């Protein structure tokens, strides 16, 4: 059983690694960013609300995000475990997640933080902007996303370190090299 959180700044490679690692562990990949984007594409009320924040580089409010994750991890496929990609991102989300898991009589097993230089993440996101045109990958929005990350999400690593859950993994280098490091950190 594995309940894993994958953290790191925007562009650290969370989504890229999460797909491969979740498949390898045989657990669902739960990406709050992907769920928001699917709702934006479908034009749901959740998507319309989330898009306002995402396009500005801001976080979607905790109340919306927490309710969405609560529903997702209550699905039967998440019972044996899950890989959370991009959640939690705020202290309130950390507390909410711990509460949700306690209700199921479980807790997190691993928190992996991908560490990458700021210049590298900006370069990766601007490259993706050129290739895929994601509306939150413009230079101004990328800079704002990084500011929000350092203000609101970077402090979470101290919380998980204190709980003895945090393992930092070097996110520089090729996708394959980073995958090997993440799997080694998980003992997989
Ligand atoms: P996310 O979808 O989580 O976006 P992200 O932080 O940019 O990471 P992503 O997974 O897409 O990128 P990756 O690093 O894999 O969030 C988007 C927005 O949703 C947030 O800004 C926020 O508004 C909202 N949101 C999501 N979760 C939320 C929450 N919990 N609370 C509130 N709001 C929330 O990859 C980036 C690029 O790098 C890709 O092009 C990839 O190909 C490339 N890359 C990856 N690894 C590489 C490597 N080793 N070498 C070279 N390139 C690499």
Boltz pocket constraint, residues with backbone or C-beta under 6 A from the ligand:
constraints:
  - pocket:
      binder: B
      contacts: [[A, 8], [A, 9], [A, 10], [A, 11], [A, 12], [A, 13], [A, 14], [A, 15], [A, 16], [A, 17], [A, 32], [A, 33], [A, 34], [A, 36], [A, 50], [A, 53], [A, 54], [A, 57], [A, 58], [A, 59], [A, 60], [A, 61], [A, 65], [A, 85], [A, 86], [A, 87], [A, 88], [A, 89], [A, 93], [A, 124], [A, 125], [A, 127], [A, 128], [A, 136], [A, 145], [A, 171], [A, 172], [A, 173], [A, 174], [A, 175], [A, 178]]
      max_distance: 6.0
